Amino acid sequence: MKWDFQQKQDAPEVLELYLYSEVAPDGYDFWDGGKIESETSQNYFRDRLAEYPDVKEIVLYINSCGGSVREGYGIYAQLKRHPAKKTVYVDGFANSIASIIAMAGDHIVMCVNSMMGVHNVMDYCFGNSADHRKCADDLDRIMEGNRQIYLSRSGGRITPGQLAALLDAETMLTAEECLSYGFCDEITGTASEPGKAAEMVQRMNRSLAAQARYFTALRQSLRAAVDAAKGTPEGTPPPAKPPQPENQPMQFLMAMNAGK
């Protein structure tokens, strides 16, 4: 997974970018604590974009099911600040945070069969009832800014109430619907490749299934730990901990929260 930057030899003032994968932050290897650098992160995007200081036009091609909100917000902001003219092509899917990145375009083009998926921000929470309530409040605040991005791009062609209904329903928008709402400016007669579109759906399903398995296993492990603690006679010393590399627990927590 990586951003693909291409500068045309016959038009060096034009920079072509391809986001054909999930937007992901840097992570940490659970086993050795080493940093795993993402090539679709905001930091990677910033560093690569700085290599082309004189471009006058950016052409961004998107076929992505989304990813990290934090990383996507950073990429969106970098694109909005850039003085170059920005044209976005949706080559299949611009789902979730990828749809936000697409909104940075001065001109957005969708294929007749391309789609844009919109929904409310999601997150996981671990803690007591107060922690869960705070997490819900934080998500509501994040969505205030999220909605403003769509509303600003629409130019008044969608009301706040209509947008909220689409987000609540986790809607997959057709190119025609995006055009009517102001989320794109043009529809081409060229269809995006169905094979690539199907591959993106399969990848998204695998990712969601993997996350579900992970959190199920984590919940079971925590429940087992609580049950074991309840059944331990008072005064029994805790079992000896195996040797661990320095700061490994902190690195594990950072890895868990890397996508927030």
Secondary structure, 3 states (H helix, E strand, C coil): CECEEEECCCCCCEEEEEECCCECCCEECCCCCCEECCECCHHHHHHHHCCCCCCCEEEEEEEECCECHHHHHHHHHHHHHCCCEEEEEEEEEEECHHHHHHCCCCEEEEECCCEEEECCCCCCCCCCHHHHHHHHHHHHHHHHHHHHHHHHHHCCCCCHHHHHHHHHCCEEEEHHHHHHHCCCCEEECCCCCHHHHHHHHHHHHHHHHHHHHHHHHHHHHHHHHHHHHHCCCCCCCCCCCCCCCCCHHHHHHHHHCCCC
